[in-house]
Amino acid sequence: MDVRWMTDEAPVRGAVLATRETTAAQAYKVLLGYMSSSEGLPSYLDGYWSVGPVSYKRSKAGALVPKQVDNPTSVWYTAGVADVSMDNEDNQYGWS
């Protein structure tokens, strides 16, 4: 593979092998089912992240501004991986 080959292949569409749509409500219902079963959560679903309380400070103009916090690396430990995933390195999980 080289740049020319990748440039030629980039517009080529791949074949769709399967499509499956799930709503958030359906996924939540399945999660609740796992959580209430005697077997507990499956090994691939051993936890989840959720937001915590937010602390605010006032700007010079008097507006409320959420205080940014830094989470320790241990917060991101998942399935043997201790690094923050690229999708979650931004501030959306850094505010508390």
C-alpha positions in Angstrom: 0.0 0.0 0.0 1.2 3.5 -0.8 -0.3 6.9 -1.1 -1.4 6.5 -4.7 -3.1 3.1 -4.0 -4.9 4.5 -1.0 -6.0 7.6 -3.0 -7.4 5.3 -5.7 -9.2 3.1 -3.2 -10.6 5.8 -0.9 -13.8 6.5 -3.0 -14.6 2.7 -3.4 -17.6 1.8 -1.3 -17.6 -1.3 0.8 -20.4 -3.7 1.0 -22.9 -3.4 3.9 -22.8 -6.8 5.6 -25.4 -6.1 8.3 -27.3 -3.2 9.9 -28.9 -3.3 13.3 -30.5 -0.3 15.0 -31.2 -0.1 18.7 -32.8 2.7 20.6 -31.4 4.0 23.9 -34.6 2.7 25.6 -34.0 -0.8 24.2 -30.4 -0.8 25.4 -31.4 0.5 28.8 -34.0 -2.2 29.1 -31.4 -4.9 28.3 -29.0 -3.3 30.9 -31.6 -3.3 33.6 -32.4 -6.9 32.8 -28.7 -7.9 33.2 -28.5 -5.9 36.4 -31.5 -7.6 38.0 -30.6 -11.1 36.9 -29.0 -13.5 39.4 -26.0 -13.8 37.1 -25.3 -10.1 37.2 -23.6 -8.1 34.5 -21.8 -10.0 31.7 -18.0 -9.8 31.8 -17.9 -7.3 28.9 -20.2 -4.9 30.8 -18.7 -4.6 34.2 -19.5 -1.0 34.8 -20.4 2.4 33.3 -19.6 6.0 33.7 -22.1 8.6 34.8 -21.8 12.3 35.6 -21.4 13.6 39.1 -22.5 16.8 40.8 -21.3 20.1 39.3 -19.6 22.8 41.3 -19.8 26.4 40.0 -17.9 29.6 40.4 -19.0 33.1 39.4 -17.3 34.9 36.5 -16.3 38.6 36.9 -19.6 39.4 35.1 -21.5 37.3 37.6 -22.3 34.4 35.3 -22.2 30.9 36.7 -19.3 28.9 35.2 -18.7 25.2 36.0 -15.4 24.4 37.7 -13.2 22.1 35.7 -11.7 19.2 37.5 -9.0 16.7 36.5 -9.8 13.0 36.9 -7.0 10.7 37.9 -6.0 8.0 35.4 -7.6 5.4 37.6 -11.1 6.7 36.7 -10.6 5.6 33.1 -9.5 2.0 33.9 -11.7 -0.2 31.7 -11.3 -3.8 30.6 -7.5 -3.9 31.3 -6.9 -0.5 29.6 -5.8 2.3 31.8 -5.6 5.1 29.3 -8.3 7.6 28.5 -9.9 6.8 25.2 -9.4 9.4 22.5 -13.2 10.2 22.4 -13.2 11.0 26.1 -10.1 13.2 26.5 -12.0 16.4 26.1 -13.8 18.4 28.8 -17.2 16.6 28.5 -16.1 14.2 31.3 -13.7 16.7 33.0 -16.3 18.9 34.6 -17.5 18.1 38.1 
